[in-house]
Amino acid sequence: MGELLFPLKNDLTRKIIHIDMDAFFASVEERDCPKLAQGPLVIARHPKDTGGRGVVTTANYLARQYGIHSAMSAQKAYELCPKAVFLPGNHEKYQKVSRQVRAIFARYTDLVEPVSIDEAYLDVTQNTIHAKSAIKVAKCIQHDIWHELHLTCSAGVSYNKFLAKLASDYEKPRGLTVVRPEEAVAFLKKLPIEKFYGVGKKTVPKMHELGIHTGADLYEKDEFFLIQQFGKMGYSLYRKVRGVHLSPVVTKRERKSVGKERTYATLLTTENDCLTQLRQLSEEVSEQLKKLERHGKIIVLKMRTSDFVTKTRRITLPKATYRKEDLFSAVSLLFEEQNQVEIGIRLLGVSVTGLDPITFEAIELPLWEPSFDSNEGR
Ligand SMILES: [Mg+2]
């Protein structure tokens, strides 16, 4: 091993769990319609209905035996197993179940970092049941998820996120894999390089070219060499293969709404000026939503008139959106209903509430047929 460029310090005191739901979307559908569990099930629209477009989001374990996996084209899945049942996903349902799963996590620790709809890291170094063993907490979570939601998950337990994630992937479904500090390096050395989280498809061929096929091969390379070849990733891989990954479990607070408002020193007195402002605000809100990867159904207009009366008006769209055109049409409609521009507008605001994560199915079609409700003041 060459000389170390940066100090190598580790932290073995944390207790981290990675939970990954087993074939999540497919399992939810099987739970709700047990007949589906008897054969291969693919969550994707049937390629016959889409002209061959569409992507597999989840395949149940029977479908996987045919080589079907998520991110494969639905057409390919159909070719591999024409008798498979194809079901379009019901994202609202999965979001709801995902929230129920998170509510179970929250019983044991506040430190939960959702990675996706069906995965999360939990730091259970401190936990509500005062368990010394993270294994016990993982078992409790698996038990609760099974008994309350009739779903299974796989858990990985270790002292950092990198190892916990690899561990949950090690045995599926219903796995519970523990990697203890003294086992970490041996565990990592055995892994094929493709399994190293963070080594992307583009990097794998370069690794192979350099003779790195497994964790053991990676372990042999010195730090300087890895940084030279892979930059920052090399720095991080040098550490990961030694069981060092200090990244903390970060709780992402869920944003409930996104909004922008502006106060006008000079009162706005024409409809045109107001609409121009609303268009601008809608665009800013839309940008913010895109950044946060959120969309919502409830669009809110706030306005304050020259007499300092503040009103909010809201409209609930049939489908969530983040698009500036949708936001602008909604608020301009609400604005025009008010018809108060003569007395002068002091403040305008646009916000979207009831936010959900934008998923891969994010809708692109215009969505009209709004339902109205409103509330006065604030
Ligand atoms: Mg999963």
Boltz pocket constraint, residues with backbone or C-beta under 6 A from the ligand:
constraints:
  - pocket:
      binder: B
      contacts: [[A, 20], [A, 21], [A, 22], [A, 23], [A, 24], [A, 118], [A, 119]]
      max_distance: 6.0
